[in-house]
Amino acid sequence: MKKAIVKIIIVGATFFLLCMSPLGTRATNGPMTSTTWSSEANGFHYTIFSKYPASSDIDSCAPSFKPLTNPDDGNITDFHESSDHQVMTIRISSSQPIEIENITFYVRITMSGTQKTTRGNVMGFDIINKTNNFGFFRFYESGPYYEGSFQYLKLGRFVRDNRSLWVTTGLLTYMTVIYPGEFTFPPGTWYLVVYAGVFDLPNECIQIHSTIDVNVINPPDDMNFSKNEEGKYNGLWYGEFNAPVIYQKAAYKEIMIAGKAEFTANDSFLYCLNAPGETGFWRISWKTPEGVIKCKIKMLKGIWSYPQSWDTVYSCNQHVGGSGKYSLLTSYVETGNAHSFAHQIYLSGLNLKLT
């Protein structure tokens, strides 16, 4: 009886919130175009490129940039690797500190086949060890929409998906990021993880190519630099979450009630939960092999407040753990406006082999 009452309250509250936000007009696909973003922020130089459809010679779209190092400087060594897998993990280890001059990575996603997709994709790069994620750079992209337009609604088994969809054939997106700041890895073993994925397409419809260049100043004699491609990317966005209530009014309203996700890791698991940030609330609970992590966050015009420690909030958003089961339960309501948009959450979960 109590469970039934709770369900009635949830559905009733959701309908009230939806009524407070009238549905807008649907975005149309329009002509297929290419778009480029270039910027400098937080020490990063980055370029994002999307083209719909892709040219037949997709490599002609590859970025060109001048090396940040002096090729005549004998003190700097460039370590380069490439991959055609969803996840590429670079292992760097030494008994001595490792001085990094800069890191450049490039990710390209080509979508093929005849399925329809929202183009929702993630390209990312993380620096981790076996117990901590030190974060780095992630980019999320989706198809176009009109601000204030109705995009997605799920109430129990009822789903209405009004997002713009594209036929996958020839869709291309890529990202180049350069981090030119000098920093030092302490002695030990570190992992650079480059990954990419598309939320609503099976892996056979996606071709991924990534490269990474790490410029090291005076590499220690015992430094090891190696690659493995045994990782797997899992992406959740809207319909991929198991939730009784999901709603989006583009840029203005985001709602998810009791969203669930589960993963099983054979070796190591890295999760990155993209955060809403405008005005509203967010509840997160993770069950991990190491224990339970919970946090409650209030958001007011982009400012967070929470009763937990920052370390707990950070672990709710991104974390590295060992083998076992990982279970997420999350709810949030976020409201934006014409000057500050509401952002939907998405989850990147990576099964990794950290040797």
VOLO-465754 format. One record per residue (C-alpha): x negated, y negated, z negated; residue in three letters. Coordinates in Angstrom, 1 decimal. Example, Ala and Ser with C-alpha at 12.3 -4.5 7.8 and 13.67 -1.06 7.14 Angstrom:
REM residues 2
site x = -12.3 | y = 4.5 | z = -7.8 | code = ala
site x = -13.7 | y = 1.1 | z = -7.1 | code = ser
REM end
This chain:
REM residues 355
site x = 0.0 | y = 0.0 | z = 0.0 | code = met
site x = -2.8 | y = -2.4 | z = -0.9 | code = lys
site x = -4.6 | y = -1.7 | z = 2.4 | code = lys
site x = -1.4 | y = -2.4 | z = 4.3 | code = ala
site x = -1.0 | y = -5.7 | z = 2.5 | code = ile
site x = -4.6 | y = -6.7 | z = 3.3 | code = val
site x = -4.1 | y = -5.9 | z = 7.0 | code = lys
site x = -1.0 | y = -8.0 | z = 7.1 | code = ile
site x = -2.8 | y = -10.9 | z = 5.5 | code = ile
site x = -5.7 | y = -10.6 | z = 7.9 | code = ile
site x = -3.5 | y = -10.5 | z = 11.0 | code = val
site x = -1.3 | y = -13.3 | z = 9.7 | code = gly
site x = -4.3 | y = -15.5 | z = 8.9 | code = ala
site x = -5.8 | y = -14.8 | z = 12.3 | code = thr
site x = -2.6 | y = -15.8 | z = 14.1 | code = phe
site x = -2.5 | y = -19.0 | z = 12.1 | code = phe
site x = -6.1 | y = -19.9 | z = 13.1 | code = leu
site x = -5.3 | y = -19.1 | z = 16.8 | code = leu
site x = -2.2 | y = -21.4 | z = 16.7 | code = cys
site x = -4.4 | y = -24.2 | z = 15.4 | code = met
site x = -6.5 | y = -23.8 | z = 18.5 | code = ser
site x = -4.4 | y = -23.8 | z = 21.7 | code = pro
site x = -5.6 | y = -21.8 | z = 24.6 | code = leu
site x = -7.5 | y = -23.6 | z = 27.3 | code = gly
site x = -7.8 | y = -23.0 | z = 31.0 | code = thr
site x = -9.8 | y = -20.1 | z = 32.4 | code = arg
site x = -13.2 | y = -20.8 | z = 33.8 | code = ala
site x = -13.7 | y = -19.9 | z = 37.5 | code = thr
site x = -16.8 | y = -18.3 | z = 38.9 | code = asn
site x = -17.4 | y = -20.9 | z = 41.6 | code = gly
site x = -20.3 | y = -20.5 | z = 44.0 | code = pro
site x = -23.3 | y = -18.5 | z = 43.0 | code = met
site x = -26.1 | y = -20.7 | z = 42.2 | code = thr
site x = -29.6 | y = -20.8 | z = 40.6 | code = ser
site x = -30.3 | y = -22.7 | z = 37.3 | code = thr
site x = -33.6 | y = -23.5 | z = 35.7 | code = thr
site x = -34.3 | y = -24.8 | z = 32.1 | code = trp
site x = -37.7 | y = -26.0 | z = 31.1 | code = ser
site x = -38.6 | y = -27.4 | z = 27.7 | code = ser
site x = -41.0 | y = -27.8 | z = 24.9 | code = glu
site x = -39.9 | y = -27.0 | z = 21.4 | code = ala
site x = -41.5 | y = -25.8 | z = 18.1 | code = asn
site x = -44.8 | y = -25.3 | z = 19.9 | code = gly
site x = -43.3 | y = -23.3 | z = 22.7 | code = phe
site x = -43.5 | y = -24.1 | z = 26.4 | code = his
site x = -40.7 | y = -22.2 | z = 28.1 | code = tyr
site x = -38.9 | y = -21.8 | z = 31.4 | code = thr
site x = -35.6 | y = -20.0 | z = 31.9 | code = ile
site x = -34.5 | y = -19.2 | z = 35.5 | code = phe
site x = -31.3 | y = -17.6 | z = 36.7 | code = ser
site x = -30.3 | y = -16.9 | z = 40.3 | code = lys
site x = -27.0 | y = -15.5 | z = 41.6 | code = tyr
site x = -27.4 | y = -13.7 | z = 43.8 | code = pro
site x = -31.1 | y = -12.9 | z = 43.7 | code = ala
site x = -33.2 | y = -13.3 | z = 46.8 | code = ser
site x = -34.3 | y = -10.1 | z = 48.6 | code = ser
site x = -37.9 | y = -10.9 | z = 47.5 | code = asp
site x = -37.3 | y = -11.3 | z = 43.7 | code = ile
site x = -41.1 | y = -11.6 | z = 43.1 | code = asp
site x = -41.0 | y = -14.9 | z = 44.9 | code = ser
site x = -39.1 | y = -16.2 | z = 41.9 | code = cys
site x = -41.8 | y = -15.2 | z = 39.5 | code = ala
site x = -43.3 | y = -18.1 | z = 37.5 | code = pro
site x = -46.5 | y = -19.9 | z = 38.3 | code = ser
site x = -48.5 | y = -21.6 | z = 35.7 | code = phe
site x = -52.1 | y = -22.6 | z = 35.0 | code = lys
site x = -54.0 | y = -20.5 | z = 32.4 | code = pro
site x = -54.3 | y = -22.3 | z = 29.1 | code = leu
site x = -57.8 | y = -21.0 | z = 28.6 | code = thr
site x = -61.0 | y = -22.0 | z = 30.3 | code = asn
site x = -62.1 | y = -18.9 | z = 32.4 | code = pro
site x = -65.7 | y = -20.0 | z = 31.9 | code = asp
site x = -65.5 | y = -19.9 | z = 28.2 | code = asp
site x = -67.1 | y = -16.6 | z = 27.2 | code = gly
site x = -65.7 | y = -16.8 | z = 23.7 | code = asn
site x = -62.1 | y = -16.0 | z = 24.9 | code = ile
site x = -60.9 | y = -12.7 | z = 26.1 | code = thr
site x = -57.6 | y = -12.2 | z = 27.9 | code = asp
site x = -55.7 | y = -8.9 | z = 27.1 | code = phe
site x = -53.0 | y = -8.2 | z = 29.6 | code = his
site x = -50.2 | y = -5.5 | z = 29.8 | code = glu
site x = -47.0 | y = -5.0 | z = 31.8 | code = ser
site x = -44.0 | y = -2.7 | z = 31.7 | code = ser
site x = -40.8 | y = -1.7 | z = 33.5 | code = asp
site x = -39.1 | y = -0.6 | z = 30.3 | code = his
site x = -36.5 | y = -2.3 | z = 28.1 | code = gln
site x = -39.0 | y = -2.5 | z = 25.3 | code = val
site x = -42.8 | y = -2.9 | z = 25.4 | code = met
site x = -44.7 | y = -2.8 | z = 22.1 | code = thr
site x = -48.3 | y = -4.0 | z = 21.9 | code = ile
site x = -50.3 | y = -2.8 | z = 18.9 | code = arg
site x = -53.2 | y = -5.0 | z = 17.7 | code = ile
site x = -55.3 | y = -3.9 | z = 14.8 | code = ser
site x = -58.7 | y = -4.7 | z = 13.2 | code = ser
site x = -60.4 | y = -4.7 | z = 9.9 | code = ser
site x = -61.3 | y = -8.4 | z = 10.6 | code = gln
site x = -59.1 | y = -11.4 | z = 11.2 | code = pro
site x = -58.0 | y = -11.8 | z = 14.8 | code = ile
site x = -57.9 | y = -15.4 | z = 16.1 | code = glu
site x = -55.3 | y = -16.0 | z = 18.8 | code = ile
site x = -55.6 | y = -19.0 | z = 21.2 | code = glu
site x = -52.3 | y = -18.4 | z = 22.9 | code = asn
site x = -49.7 | y = -15.8 | z = 24.0 | code = ile
site x = -47.8 | y = -15.8 | z = 27.3 | code = thr
site x = -45.0 | y = -13.4 | z = 28.1 | code = phe
site x = -42.7 | y = -13.1 | z = 31.0 | code = tyr
site x = -39.4 | y = -11.1 | z = 31.3 | code = val
site x = -37.3 | y = -10.4 | z = 34.4 | code = arg
site x = -33.9 | y = -8.8 | z = 34.5 | code = ile
site x = -32.4 | y = -7.7 | z = 37.8 | code = thr
site x = -28.8 | y = -6.3 | z = 37.7 | code = met
site x = -27.7 | y = -4.0 | z = 40.4 | code = ser
site x = -24.7 | y = -1.9 | z = 41.4 | code = gly
site x = -21.1 | y = -3.0 | z = 41.9 | code = thr
site x = -19.9 | y = -3.2 | z = 38.3 | code = gln
site x = -18.6 | y = -6.5 | z = 36.9 | code = lys
site x = -20.5 | y = -8.2 | z = 34.1 | code = thr
site x = -20.4 | y = -11.4 | z = 31.9 | code = thr
site x = -24.2 | y = -11.7 | z = 32.5 | code = arg
site x = -24.6 | y = -11.8 | z = 28.7 | code = gly
site x = -28.2 | y = -10.9 | z = 28.2 | code = asn
site x = -31.0 | y = -11.3 | z = 25.7 | code = val
site x = -34.8 | y = -11.7 | z = 26.3 | code = met
site x = -37.0 | y = -11.8 | z = 23.3 | code = gly
site x = -40.4 | y = -11.5 | z = 21.7 | code = phe
site x = -41.2 | y = -10.7 | z = 18.1 | code = asp
site x = -44.3 | y = -10.4 | z = 15.9 | code = ile
site x = -43.9 | y = -7.7 | z = 13.3 | code = ile
site x = -45.7 | y = -5.3 | z = 11.0 | code = asn
site x = -44.1 | y = -2.2 | z = 9.6 | code = lys
site x = -42.3 | y = -4.1 | z = 6.8 | code = thr
site x = -41.7 | y = -7.6 | z = 8.0 | code = asn
site x = -40.4 | y = -9.5 | z = 11.1 | code = asn
site x = -42.1 | y = -12.8 | z = 11.4 | code = phe
site x = -39.8 | y = -13.9 | z = 14.2 | code = gly
site x = -40.9 | y = -15.7 | z = 17.3 | code = phe
site x = -38.7 | y = -16.5 | z = 20.3 | code = phe
site x = -35.3 | y = -15.2 | z = 21.6 | code = arg
site x = -33.2 | y = -16.5 | z = 24.4 | code = phe
site x = -29.5 | y = -15.6 | z = 25.0 | code = tyr
site x = -27.6 | y = -16.3 | z = 28.2 | code = glu
site x = -24.0 | y = -15.7 | z = 29.4 | code = ser
site x = -21.8 | y = -16.6 | z = 32.3 | code = gly
site x = -20.3 | y = -20.1 | z = 32.7 | code = pro
site x = -17.2 | y = -21.4 | z = 31.0 | code = tyr
site x = -15.2 | y = -24.6 | z = 30.4 | code = tyr
site x = -15.5 | y = -26.1 | z = 26.9 | code = glu
site x = -12.3 | y = -25.3 | z = 25.0 | code = gly
site x = -11.2 | y = -22.5 | z = 27.4 | code = ser
site x = -9.9 | y = -19.3 | z = 26.0 | code = phe
site x = -12.4 | y = -16.5 | z = 26.5 | code = gln
site x = -11.7 | y = -13.4 | z = 24.4 | code = tyr
site x = -9.1 | y = -12.0 | z = 22.0 | code = leu
site x = -8.9 | y = -8.7 | z = 20.2 | code = lys
site x = -6.1 | y = -7.8 | z = 17.7 | code = leu
site x = -6.3 | y = -4.1 | z = 16.8 | code = gly
site x = -6.0 | y = -2.2 | z = 20.1 | code = arg
site x = -4.9 | y = -5.2 | z = 22.1 | code = phe
site x = -7.7 | y = -6.9 | z = 24.0 | code = val
site x = -7.5 | y = -9.9 | z = 26.4 | code = arg
site x = -10.7 | y = -10.7 | z = 28.1 | code = asp
site x = -10.7 | y = -14.0 | z = 30.0 | code = asn
site x = -14.4 | y = -14.4 | z = 30.5 | code = arg
site x = -15.9 | y = -15.1 | z = 33.9 | code = ser
site x = -17.2 | y = -11.9 | z = 35.5 | code = leu
site x = -19.7 | y = -11.3 | z = 38.3 | code = trp
site x = -20.4 | y = -8.4 | z = 40.5 | code = val
site x = -23.8 | y = -7.1 | z = 39.4 | code = thr
site x = -25.4 | y = -6.8 | z = 42.8 | code = thr
site x = -28.4 | y = -9.1 | z = 43.1 | code = gly
site x = -28.0 | y = -11.0 | z = 39.7 | code = leu
site x = -31.4 | y = -12.1 | z = 38.5 | code = leu
site x = -32.6 | y = -13.9 | z = 35.4 | code = thr
site x = -36.1 | y = -14.4 | z = 34.1 | code = tyr
site x = -37.9 | y = -16.1 | z = 31.2 | code = met
site x = -41.5 | y = -17.4 | z = 30.8 | code = thr
site x = -42.7 | y = -18.5 | z = 27.4 | code = val
site x = -46.1 | y = -19.8 | z = 26.4 | code = ile
site x = -47.1 | y = -20.3 | z = 22.8 | code = tyr
site x = -50.3 | y = -22.4 | z = 23.0 | code = pro
site x = -50.9 | y = -22.9 | z = 19.3 | code = gly
site x = -53.9 | y = -21.2 | z = 17.7 | code = glu
site x = -53.2 | y = -18.9 | z = 14.8 | code = phe
site x = -54.9 | y = -15.9 | z = 13.1 | code = thr
site x = -53.6 | y = -12.4 | z = 12.4 | code = phe
site x = -54.9 | y = -11.2 | z = 9.0 | code = pro
site x = -56.8 | y = -7.9 | z = 8.9 | code = pro
site x = -54.5 | y = -4.9 | z = 9.5 | code = gly
site x = -52.1 | y = -3.7 | z = 12.2 | code = thr
site x = -49.6 | y = -6.0 | z = 14.0 | code = trp
site x = -47.1 | y = -5.4 | z = 16.8 | code = tyr
site x = -46.0 | y = -7.7 | z = 19.6 | code = leu
site x = -42.5 | y = -6.6 | z = 20.8 | code = val
site x = -41.2 | y = -7.8 | z = 24.2 | code = val
site x = -37.7 | y = -6.7 | z = 25.0 | code = tyr
site x = -34.6 | y = -7.4 | z = 27.2 | code = ala
site x = -31.1 | y = -6.1 | z = 27.7 | code = gly
site x = -27.6 | y = -6.8 | z = 29.1 | code = val
site x = -24.7 | y = -6.4 | z = 26.7 | code = phe
site x = -22.0 | y = -5.0 | z = 28.9 | code = asp
site x = -24.0 | y = -2.9 | z = 31.5 | code = leu
site x = -25.4 | y = 0.6 | z = 31.3 | code = pro
site x = -29.1 | y = 1.0 | z = 31.5 | code = asn
site x = -29.0 | y = 2.5 | z = 35.0 | code = glu
site x = -27.6 | y = -0.9 | z = 36.3 | code = cys
site x = -30.6 | y = -2.9 | z = 34.9 | code = ile
site x = -34.2 | y = -3.2 | z = 36.1 | code = gln
site x = -36.5 | y = -4.9 | z = 33.7 | code = ile
site x = -40.1 | y = -6.0 | z = 34.2 | code = his
site x = -42.2 | y = -7.7 | z = 31.5 | code = ser
site x = -45.8 | y = -8.9 | z = 31.1 | code = thr
site x = -47.8 | y = -10.2 | z = 28.2 | code = ile
site x = -51.1 | y = -12.0 | z = 28.0 | code = asp
site x = -52.9 | y = -12.5 | z = 24.7 | code = val
site x = -55.9 | y = -14.7 | z = 24.6 | code = asn
site x = -58.2 | y = -13.8 | z = 21.7 | code = val
site x = -61.1 | y = -15.9 | z = 20.4 | code = ile
site x = -64.2 | y = -13.8 | z = 19.8 | code = asn
site x = -62.4 | y = -10.4 | z = 19.5 | code = pro
site x = -63.8 | y = -8.3 | z = 16.6 | code = pro
site x = -65.8 | y = -5.3 | z = 17.6 | code = asp
site x = -63.2 | y = -2.9 | z = 16.1 | code = asp
site x = -60.2 | y = -4.6 | z = 17.5 | code = met
site x = -57.7 | y = -2.2 | z = 19.1 | code = asn
site x = -55.2 | y = -3.4 | z = 21.8 | code = phe
site x = -52.8 | y = -0.7 | z = 23.1 | code = ser
site x = -49.2 | y = -0.4 | z = 24.5 | code = lys
site x = -46.3 | y = 1.9 | z = 24.1 | code = asn
site x = -42.9 | y = 1.9 | z = 25.9 | code = glu
site x = -41.0 | y = 4.3 | z = 23.6 | code = glu
site x = -38.6 | y = 1.7 | z = 22.3 | code = gly
site x = -34.9 | y = 1.4 | z = 23.0 | code = lys
site x = -32.8 | y = -1.8 | z = 23.0 | code = tyr
site x = -29.2 | y = -1.9 | z = 21.7 | code = asn
site x = -27.2 | y = -5.1 | z = 22.2 | code = gly
site x = -23.8 | y = -5.9 | z = 20.7 | code = leu
site x = -21.6 | y = -8.8 | z = 21.7 | code = trp
site x = -17.8 | y = -9.3 | z = 21.4 | code = tyr
site x = -16.3 | y = -6.0 | z = 22.6 | code = gly
site x = -19.3 | y = -4.0 | z = 21.6 | code = glu
site x = -18.5 | y = -4.7 | z = 17.9 | code = phe
site x = -16.0 | y = -2.4 | z = 16.2 | code = asn
site x = -13.7 | y = -5.0 | z = 14.7 | code = ala
site x = -10.0 | y = -5.4 | z = 14.3 | code = pro
site x = -10.1 | y = -9.1 | z = 15.0 | code = val
site x = -12.3 | y = -11.0 | z = 17.5 | code = ile
site x = -11.5 | y = -14.4 | z = 19.0 | code = tyr
site x = -13.4 | y = -17.0 | z = 21.0 | code = gln
site x = -12.3 | y = -20.4 | z = 22.3 | code = lys
site x = -15.4 | y = -21.5 | z = 24.1 | code = ala
site x = -17.6 | y = -23.8 | z = 22.0 | code = ala
site x = -14.8 | y = -24.7 | z = 19.6 | code = tyr
site x = -13.7 | y = -21.6 | z = 17.7 | code = lys
site x = -15.4 | y = -18.3 | z = 16.9 | code = glu
site x = -13.8 | y = -15.6 | z = 14.7 | code = ile
site x = -14.7 | y = -12.0 | z = 13.8 | code = met
site x = -13.1 | y = -10.0 | z = 11.0 | code = ile
site x = -14.8 | y = -6.9 | z = 9.6 | code = ala
site x = -17.1 | y = -6.3 | z = 12.6 | code = gly
site x = -19.0 | y = -3.0 | z = 12.3 | code = lys
site x = -22.0 | y = -1.5 | z = 13.9 | code = ala
site x = -24.1 | y = 1.6 | z = 13.2 | code = glu
site x = -27.6 | y = 2.7 | z = 14.4 | code = phe
site x = -29.9 | y = 5.6 | z = 13.6 | code = thr
site x = -33.7 | y = 5.2 | z = 13.9 | code = ala
site x = -36.1 | y = 8.1 | z = 14.3 | code = asn
site x = -39.2 | y = 6.0 | z = 13.4 | code = asp
site x = -38.7 | y = 2.3 | z = 12.9 | code = ser
site x = -35.8 | y = -0.2 | z = 13.4 | code = phe
site x = -35.9 | y = -3.9 | z = 14.1 | code = leu
site x = -32.6 | y = -5.9 | z = 14.1 | code = tyr
site x = -32.1 | y = -9.6 | z = 14.9 | code = cys
site x = -28.6 | y = -11.0 | z = 14.2 | code = leu
site x = -28.0 | y = -14.3 | z = 16.0 | code = asn
site x = -26.4 | y = -16.7 | z = 13.6 | code = ala
site x = -23.4 | y = -19.1 | z = 13.9 | code = pro
site x = -24.3 | y = -22.5 | z = 12.6 | code = gly
site x = -21.7 | y = -25.2 | z = 12.9 | code = glu
site x = -18.8 | y = -25.3 | z = 10.3 | code = thr
site x = -17.3 | y = -22.2 | z = 8.7 | code = gly
site x = -18.3 | y = -19.2 | z = 6.7 | code = phe
site x = -20.3 | y = -16.0 | z = 7.3 | code = trp
site x = -20.4 | y = -12.7 | z = 5.4 | code = arg
site x = -23.0 | y = -10.1 | z = 6.1 | code = ile
site x = -23.6 | y = -6.7 | z = 4.5 | code = ser
site x = -26.3 | y = -4.2 | z = 5.7 | code = trp
site x = -26.8 | y = -0.7 | z = 4.4 | code = lys
site x = -30.3 | y = 0.4 | z = 5.2 | code = thr
site x = -32.6 | y = 3.3 | z = 4.2 | code = pro
site x = -34.2 | y = 0.8 | z = 1.8 | code = glu
site x = -30.9 | y = -0.2 | z = 0.2 | code = gly
site x = -28.1 | y = -2.7 | z = 0.5 | code = val
site x = -28.6 | y = -6.3 | z = 1.7 | code = ile
site x = -25.7 | y = -8.8 | z = 1.3 | code = lys
site x = -25.3 | y = -12.5 | z = 1.7 | code = cys
site x = -22.5 | y = -15.1 | z = 1.8 | code = lys
site x = -23.1 | y = -18.3 | z = 3.8 | code = ile
site x = -21.1 | y = -21.5 | z = 4.0 | code = lys
site x = -21.7 | y = -23.8 | z = 7.0 | code = met
site x = -20.9 | y = -27.5 | z = 7.2 | code = leu
site x = -22.0 | y = -29.4 | z = 10.3 | code = lys
site x = -25.0 | y = -27.1 | z = 10.8 | code = gly
site x = -26.1 | y = -27.1 | z = 7.2 | code = ile
site x = -26.1 | y = -23.7 | z = 5.4 | code = trp
site x = -25.5 | y = -23.2 | z = 1.7 | code = ser
site x = -25.7 | y = -19.8 | z = -0.1 | code = tyr
site x = -26.1 | y = -18.3 | z = -3.6 | code = pro
site x = -28.7 | y = -15.8 | z = -2.6 | code = gln
site x = -32.4 | y = -16.3 | z = -2.2 | code = ser
site x = -33.7 | y = -17.4 | z = 1.2 | code = trp
site x = -35.6 | y = -14.0 | z = 1.5 | code = asp
site x = -32.2 | y = -12.2 | z = 1.2 | code = thr
site x = -30.6 | y = -14.4 | z = 3.8 | code = val
site x = -33.6 | y = -13.9 | z = 6.1 | code = tyr
site x = -33.3 | y = -10.2 | z = 5.7 | code = ser
site x = -29.6 | y = -10.3 | z = 6.6 | code = cys
site x = -30.5 | y = -12.0 | z = 9.9 | code = asn
site x = -33.7 | y = -10.1 | z = 10.8 | code = gln
site x = -35.5 | y = -7.1 | z = 9.3 | code = his
site x = -37.9 | y = -4.3 | z = 10.0 | code = val
site x = -37.3 | y = -0.9 | z = 8.4 | code = gly
site x = -38.2 | y = 2.8 | z = 8.7 | code = gly
site x = -36.2 | y = 5.8 | z = 9.9 | code = ser
site x = -32.7 | y = 6.5 | z = 8.9 | code = gly
site x = -29.2 | y = 5.0 | z = 9.3 | code = lys
site x = -28.4 | y = 1.3 | z = 9.5 | code = tyr
site x = -24.8 | y = 0.1 | z = 9.0 | code = ser
site x = -23.6 | y = -3.5 | z = 9.5 | code = leu
site x = -20.3 | y = -5.1 | z = 8.2 | code = leu
site x = -19.8 | y = -8.8 | z = 9.1 | code = thr
site x = -17.1 | y = -11.4 | z = 9.2 | code = ser
site x = -17.2 | y = -15.1 | z = 10.2 | code = tyr
site x = -15.1 | y = -18.0 | z = 11.2 | code = val
site x = -16.8 | y = -21.0 | z = 12.9 | code = glu
site x = -15.4 | y = -24.2 | z = 14.2 | code = thr
site x = -17.1 | y = -26.6 | z = 16.6 | code = gly
site x = -16.3 | y = -29.8 | z = 18.5 | code = asn
site x = -17.3 | y = -31.7 | z = 21.6 | code = ala
site x = -20.6 | y = -32.8 | z = 20.0 | code = his
site x = -21.6 | y = -29.7 | z = 18.2 | code = ser
site x = -20.7 | y = -26.3 | z = 19.6 | code = phe
site x = -19.6 | y = -23.1 | z = 17.7 | code = ala
site x = -21.8 | y = -20.1 | z = 18.6 | code = his
site x = -20.8 | y = -16.5 | z = 18.7 | code = gln
site x = -23.0 | y = -13.9 | z = 17.0 | code = ile
site x = -24.8 | y = -11.2 | z = 18.8 | code = tyr
site x = -26.9 | y = -8.3 | z = 17.5 | code = leu
site x = -30.1 | y = -7.0 | z = 19.0 | code = ser
site x = -31.2 | y = -3.6 | z = 17.5 | code = gly
site x = -34.4 | y = -2.0 | z = 18.6 | code = leu
site x = -35.5 | y = 1.6 | z = 17.9 | code = asn
site x = -39.3 | y = 1.4 | z = 17.9 | code = leu
site x = -42.2 | y = 3.8 | z = 17.7 | code = lys
site x = -44.8 | y = 2.0 | z = 15.5 | code = leu
site x = -47.9 | y = 4.2 | z = 15.5 | code = thr
REM end
